[in-house]
């Protein structure tokens, strides 16, 4: 039982290695006080961490492209684009933090559009992840049942 769990965990780590690296480097980036060395706003610091997390998805997408199903490819590309864009927007727009600076009306409107857009993008990302998970489960189930029928046919012969 424990060896089976260890094998499953090891397979999951191998399958999602780059995403896990992104998950590890993002908090490390947040824990390093970069603002002591360069001028950096809070949202810029968050943007750097989110960008690193998104780059984990980019590397994961590149690494698993040949072996993944079409919906999984799309979900990985969508997640990479989503997180990398959030990171770049946060890094390039330090005025998004209302405490840091006085915002103009255009910046306030942009901030509200950005919040709505990323909320809708997050809902879309969740939907794409569910679709990819269902497709992957169905394809793997077909592969398993196909392998069972082939083994049963060879046993009968």
N, C-alpha and C positions, 0 to 999 in steps of 0.2 A: 504494500500500500504506500509506504513512504517512498520507496524507490520509484514507484509509478508517478507520484507527485513531483519528485525531483526531476524525473525525465520530462514531465510536462512543463515544469518551470524552466528547465534548461532549453527546451524547444521554443518556448515563448520568448525567452531572452534572445536566443539566436534570431528568431523571426523579426523581432522589434528592436534590434540592437541600437540603431541610430536614433530612433525616437527616445529610447531610454537615455542615451548619451545627451540628447537635447534636454530631457527632463532633469538630468544631473547638472549640466552646465548652466542652465537658467538660474537656479537658486544660488549657484556659486557666483555667478555674475552679480546677483543682487546682494550677496553677502560681502563682496569686495567694495570698500568705500572709494570708488573711483572719483567721486566728487571732491575728494581731498587733493587730487592731483590735477584735475581739469575742471573747468566750469561746466557743470552738468545739472540739469533740473531733474526733479523726481520722475517725471513722465519720460524723460530721455533715458534714465536708468532703467525704468520698466521696459521701455522700447528695446533696449539692448538685450535684455533677458528674454523677452518674447521673440525677438528676432533669432536668437540662438536656438530657442525651442523650435521655431519654424524651420530653421536650417536642418535640424534633426529630421524633420519630415521630408525636406528636399532630398537629403542623402538617402533616407529610407526609400523614397520613391525611385530614385535612380538605381539603388542596389537591388530592389525587388521587382523591377519592371518586367523582366522576362518570365518570372515565375508567378506573377499575380494575375487575377482575373480582371476583366475590363472595369467592372464597378469598383473594385479595390484600387485599381490604378487611378480612376477618376476621383475617388474619395481621398487618396493620398495627395494627388495634385491640388485638390480643393483645399485640404487642410494646410498644405505647405503655403499656398498662395494666401490663404486667410491669415495665418499666424505671421508670416513674413511681412505682409502688408500692414498688419497692426503694429509690428515692431518698427517698421520704417516710418509710418505716420507718427507714432509716439516720439520717435527719436527726432524727426525733422520739425515737429511742432511743439516746442516746449511751452508755448502759451496755452496749451490745452488745460494745464493745471490752473484753476481759477485763483489759487492762492498766490501763484508766482507773479502774474502780471495783470495789467489792466487790459481786458479784451475789448476789441471794437465790436460793433454790431455784426459785421460780416464774419468775424471769427466766432462769435457766439452762435450765429446761424449755422456756420460750418460745423461747429462742435455738435450741435443738435442733429444735423444731417448725418454726421459721422456715427453718432451713437445709434441712431435708427438703422443706418446701413449695416453696421457691424452686428446689431441685434438680429436683423433679418438674415445676415450671412451666417450667424451662429445657428439659427434655426435650420437653415439650409444644410449646414455642415452636419448637424445631428441627423437630419433626414437621409443624407447621402451615406453617412456611416451605418445607419440601420439597413438601408438598401444593400450596401456592400456586404454587411454581415449576413444578411439573409441569402444573398446570392452565393457567397462563399460556403455557407452551411449546406445549401442545396447541391452545389457542385461536388463538394466533398462527400455528401451522402450518396450521390449518384456514382461517384468513383468507388466508394466502399461496396455498394450493392453490386456494381458491375464486377468488382474483383471477386465477390462471393459467388456470383453465378458462374464466372469462369472457372473458379476452383471446384465448384460442384460439378461442372461439366467434365472437367478433367478427371475427377474421381469416378464418375460413372463410366467413362471410357476405360 
